């Protein structure tokens, strides 16, 4: 599947690599501005993510189990979003997408008859997320949030041709992160450029849940 709605992945990689070398020796502050001093701020962010898919839980449907079995252990994707902060607290909303080539048969009936298996050529994970954040001090933040999304599988069904099958998911997560601020002398107010490492850890195993790791670039106005 071609991603026509998101920004270029190659362009984002170039930006993030440049930010790593530009900001690795700079002073660390907080994610959406210098929270120790500013009361209100907001920003937009871009991210690259890695998703480690959990095995399907026992209570999942046969369809979820069949599709989970043929997904690779990890998916890679991109995200965009925005957020606001009030003192040391923040709230953000995000969108993310990950595409993967599969090329395997999925046993969506979970039986021993291969005649009803479907061939899956590729899949796309689309997700919306929200997070509530707390920054107790510079360098670090933590929070809680939720994912709401779907997997879309391109399949070939015996006797029915090519189809797209959509399977939804929803799960909650705990959030941990570290953040670095790029600074200049003098600081080019009002925009701060921030670089973030984060991990989202599922609260419990559910359909298509898994740990999410990411690096992000934030442009923030405190």
Backbone torsions as a table, in degrees:
resi	resn	phi	psi	omega
1	UNK	NA	132.9	178.2
2	UNK	-89.3	135.7	179.0
3	UNK	-92.1	100.6	-177.4
4	UNK	-93.5	-13.6	-172.7
5	UNK	-99.6	-20.7	-177.8
6	UNK	-95.8	162.8	178.2
7	UNK	-66.4	167.1	-179.0
8	UNK	-68.0	128.0	178.1
9	UNK	-64.1	-38.4	179.9
10	UNK	-65.2	-39.4	178.9
11	UNK	-64.1	-40.8	179.1
12	UNK	-64.6	-41.0	179.2
13	UNK	-60.3	-41.9	178.7
14	UNK	-61.9	-43.8	179.8
15	UNK	-61.0	-47.0	-175.9
16	UNK	-67.0	-38.7	176.8
17	UNK	-62.9	-42.0	178.2
18	UNK	-62.2	-41.0	-179.5
19	UNK	-65.3	-39.1	179.6
20	UNK	-57.2	-49.6	-176.9
21	UNK	-72.9	-28.9	-178.6
22	UNK	-75.7	-37.6	-170.6
23	UNK	-107.7	0.7	-171.4
24	UNK	-66.4	-22.8	-179.8
25	UNK	-102.4	6.4	-174.9
26	UNK	-87.1	169.1	-177.8
27	UNK	-72.7	139.4	178.8
28	UNK	-89.7	136.2	175.7
29	UNK	-132.4	-139.1	-175.4
30	UNK	-112.6	170.6	-163.6
31	UNK	-72.1	-41.5	-176.7
32	UNK	-115.8	47.5	-179.2
33	UNK	116.6	-177.9	-179.8
34	UNK	-89.4	92.3	-169.2
35	UNK	-66.5	-25.3	-179.1
36	UNK	-64.5	-22.3	-173.1
37	UNK	-118.0	-26.3	-173.6
38	UNK	-101.8	139.7	-178.3
39	UNK	-83.5	-38.3	-173.8
40	UNK	-140.0	140.6	177.0
41	UNK	-158.3	167.4	178.3
42	UNK	-151.9	161.5	-177.5
43	UNK	-164.2	168.3	174.6
44	UNK	-120.2	146.8	-178.0
45	UNK	-136.1	154.7	171.7
46	UNK	-121.5	148.2	-179.5
47	UNK	-148.3	157.0	168.9
48	UNK	-114.8	133.2	-173.0
49	UNK	-128.0	155.3	173.0
50	UNK	-126.1	127.1	-175.6
51	UNK	-115.4	119.0	176.5
52	UNK	-96.3	108.4	-174.0
53	UNK	-77.6	130.1	175.4
54	UNK	-75.3	155.8	168.4
55	UNK	-60.2	149.7	179.2
56	UNK	-64.3	134.1	178.3
57	UNK	-67.6	161.5	-177.5
58	UNK	-57.9	-33.7	-176.5
59	UNK	-84.2	0.5	-179.6
60	UNK	-70.4	158.3	178.5
61	UNK	-69.4	160.3	176.7
62	UNK	-58.1	-37.3	-179.5
63	UNK	-63.4	-45.7	178.4
64	UNK	-62.6	-42.2	179.3
65	UNK	-62.8	-43.4	-179.5
66	UNK	-63.3	-43.7	179.6
67	UNK	-72.4	-37.4	179.2
68	UNK	-62.4	-36.6	-178.5
69	UNK	-60.9	-29.1	-176.4
70	UNK	-102.0	-1.3	174.5
71	UNK	-74.0	144.7	174.8
72	UNK	-66.6	160.3	-179.1
73	UNK	-58.8	-31.6	-177.6
74	UNK	-135.3	143.4	173.7
75	UNK	-117.4	152.1	176.4
76	UNK	-124.0	139.6	-177.0
77	UNK	-154.4	-166.9	-177.6
78	UNK	-131.4	157.5	178.5
79	UNK	-142.4	155.9	172.5
80	UNK	-136.9	156.8	178.9
81	UNK	-178.4	-172.0	179.7
82	UNK	-154.6	160.7	-178.8
83	UNK	-158.3	168.2	176.8
84	UNK	-131.9	160.3	174.4
85	UNK	-135.8	152.8	171.4
86	UNK	-131.4	110.2	-173.8
87	UNK	55.1	-119.9	-176.6
88	UNK	-94.3	12.4	-178.7
89	UNK	-117.7	149.7	-179.2
90	UNK	-143.6	163.0	176.4
91	UNK	-142.3	132.3	177.3
92	UNK	-138.3	157.8	177.0
93	UNK	-124.1	142.5	-177.9
94	UNK	-144.5	159.7	172.8
95	UNK	-125.5	140.1	177.0
96	UNK	-142.4	160.5	-178.2
97	UNK	-151.2	139.6	177.4
98	UNK	-138.8	131.6	178.7
99	UNK	-114.1	145.2	-178.6
100	UNK	-148.7	139.2	171.8
101	UNK	-85.7	137.3	-174.5
102	UNK	-114.9	-69.3	179.2
103	UNK	68.2	41.6	179.4
104	UNK	-139.9	162.6	174.2
105	UNK	-88.5	136.7	178.6
106	UNK	-108.3	129.2	178.0
107	UNK	-89.3	77.8	-174.7
108	UNK	-77.7	-8.3	173.3
109	UNK	-94.7	-11.2	-179.6
110	UNK	52.7	50.6	176.3
111	UNK	-130.8	-177.4	-176.8
112	UNK	-96.5	11.4	180.0
113	UNK	-98.9	106.7	-177.5
114	UNK	-71.7	-11.7	-176.7
115	UNK	-65.1	-25.9	-178.2
116	UNK	-101.5	9.3	174.4
117	UNK	-72.0	153.8	178.5
118	UNK	-114.8	142.6	178.2
119	UNK	-87.1	124.3	-178.7
120	UNK	-105.8	117.5	-178.7
121	UNK	-87.5	-37.4	-178.7
122	UNK	-160.2	166.7	-178.9
123	UNK	-145.1	155.3	176.8
124	UNK	-133.2	130.8	174.2
125	UNK	-104.1	118.7	176.1
126	UNK	-114.5	137.2	-171.6
127	UNK	-146.9	144.0	168.7
128	UNK	-114.5	141.5	-178.5
129	UNK	-138.9	157.0	172.6
130	UNK	-136.8	148.8	179.9
131	UNK	-144.4	139.5	169.3
132	UNK	-105.9	125.6	-171.6
133	UNK	-116.7	151.7	170.0
134	UNK	-132.7	131.2	178.7
135	UNK	-110.4	91.7	-178.7
136	UNK	-70.5	-25.8	177.5
137	UNK	-163.0	165.9	178.4
138	UNK	-57.7	158.9	-179.6
139	UNK	84.9	-29.0	-165.5
140	UNK	-136.4	144.0	168.7
141	UNK	-146.8	160.3	177.6
142	UNK	-144.7	167.4	-178.5
143	UNK	-177.8	-166.6	-177.7
144	UNK	-143.5	145.4	-178.6
145	UNK	-162.6	-170.8	-178.6
146	UNK	-147.0	148.5	174.3
147	UNK	-108.0	143.3	174.0
148	UNK	-141.5	118.1	-176.6
149	UNK	-165.9	-159.2	-179.2
150	UNK	-156.3	154.0	166.8
151	UNK	-101.0	136.5	175.8
152	UNK	-118.4	117.1	-176.0
153	UNK	-106.5	130.7	172.5
154	UNK	-89.8	113.8	-171.6
155	UNK	-125.8	157.9	170.7
156	UNK	-114.5	117.1	-174.9
157	UNK	-100.3	129.4	177.8
158	UNK	-54.6	122.5	178.8
159	UNK	81.2	-3.8	-177.2
160	UNK	-128.5	-4.4	177.1
161	UNK	78.7	-158.4	-176.4
162	UNK	-83.0	137.7	179.4
163	UNK	-143.2	168.8	172.4
164	UNK	-120.8	123.8	-178.5
165	UNK	-108.1	130.8	-178.1
166	UNK	-113.6	131.6	-179.6
167	UNK	-129.8	120.8	-177.9
168	UNK	-84.0	162.4	175.4
169	UNK	-151.4	160.0	178.0
170	UNK	-154.9	131.4	177.5
171	UNK	-156.3	156.2	178.4
172	UNK	-101.7	157.9	-177.9
173	UNK	-147.3	158.4	168.4
174	UNK	-98.4	145.6	-173.8
175	UNK	-120.9	132.3	173.5
176	UNK	-129.5	142.9	-179.1
177	UNK	-157.9	158.4	171.3
178	UNK	-125.5	149.5	-173.2
179	UNK	-140.4	144.4	178.0
180	UNK	-127.9	141.8	178.5
181	UNK	-107.2	136.0	172.6
182	UNK	-87.4	127.3	-176.5
183	UNK	-125.7	149.7	176.3
184	UNK	-124.1	167.7	176.5
185	UNK	-128.1	103.6	6.1
186	UNK	-83.3	162.1	179.1
187	UNK	-66.7	126.6	-179.3
188	UNK	-77.9	72.6	179.4
189	UNK	-62.6	152.1	6.6
190	UNK	-95.4	6.1	-171.6
191	UNK	-91.6	129.5	170.6
192	UNK	-104.5	141.4	173.2
193	UNK	-109.5	124.5	-173.2
194	UNK	-125.9	145.2	-178.1
195	UNK	-121.7	127.9	-169.0
196	UNK	-126.2	139.9	167.6
197	UNK	-111.8	133.8	-178.9
198	UNK	-147.1	160.6	175.5
199	UNK	-138.1	135.9	174.7
200	UNK	-113.8	119.8	-174.2
201	UNK	-111.0	120.7	-177.4
202	UNK	-57.0	139.4	176.2
203	UNK	-65.5	-36.4	175.7
204	UNK	-156.1	159.5	-179.7
205	UNK	-69.9	134.0	178.9
206	UNK	-151.1	-176.3	-178.1
207	UNK	-58.3	123.1	177.3
208	UNK	58.5	24.9	176.3
209	UNK	-77.1	169.1	179.0
210	UNK	166.5	159.3	177.4
211	UNK	-70.0	141.0	178.6
212	UNK	-120.8	125.4	177.2
213	UNK	-115.4	144.6	-178.4
214	UNK	-155.2	162.7	168.7
215	UNK	-125.5	139.6	-174.2
216	UNK	-136.2	155.3	176.5
217	UNK	-118.9	123.7	-176.5
218	UNK	-121.1	132.4	168.7
219	UNK	-104.7	114.7	-170.5
220	UNK	-124.3	144.7	176.1
221	UNK	-118.5	107.3	-178.3
222	UNK	-79.2	NA	NA
